[in-house]
Amino acid sequence: MSSIRFLRTFIAVARYGSFAAAAERVALTQAAVSMQMQALEAELKHPLFDRSGRMASLNSTGRAILPRAEQLVALYDDMRAIGADASEVVGSVAIGAVVSVMGALASMVAQLKVTHPRLEVRLITARSLDLAAQLEAREIDAALVVEGAGKLPAGLAWTPLYSEPLVLVASRKTGRTPAAQLLRTRPFLRFDRSQRTGALIERTLRKHRWAVNDFLELSALEAIVELARQNVGVAVVPLLRNNSWKTDPALRVLPLPPSTPRRVVGMLERREHDRHAITTAIRQRILDGIA
């Protein structure tokens, strides 16, 4: 099945524009990708790329072959599925997730692989907006993202999976000081407002008319929580699933008023795609884990 592997690599090079970028996506070295593409060109008896520096753009033959290569790979995955039990999940899929969700997703996929060893999953981390763009470009099959306030593109479908409350995190050294007082008096560690979670936190601060003393703005929730643990400041963050913050002896996790909005995490995917059966199985496994 070396030709199928080569075609998967060829598709990755076509999508990401270089052997180096494709190597990261298919878990190979750049040299291995180059060797595979040379072997594929030799087998097809025609160059497939216009090579310029580090870039590798498809030539006319490569562009003509690409849709056929995608069809062949999809058909091969379908053939693998025919011989499987009705309950077995078979095939390859690329799933994206925002950083704060990736840990839970990776754990769930690892469990799924134990019972479905013929399932191949590639995980990609990016921001919600970037993952939506990758979906529309058919670079990934589905993504776990934070619900946004904007209108969903017509070709995409959204399924909410679970929600997380917003909480205030602070060092144990702050004693029993109430959340509202901590927000007024302590340095505020803010999550990146250009991301959906950061925008949700900003709306929450405005909703409750909490004036904060901005100190740092970061794009990693775990880094923010670590700084709060060190008593650098306080922060409003979503209470991530599978976290151990409440049992951390150096950390306080304080609830916010019941009217505070929750962060909703769901699966985004194209309304029609070849991996729908696999993404449905993954989505159901997540829902089963929540129940």
Disulfide bonds with the S-S distance in Angstrom:
none
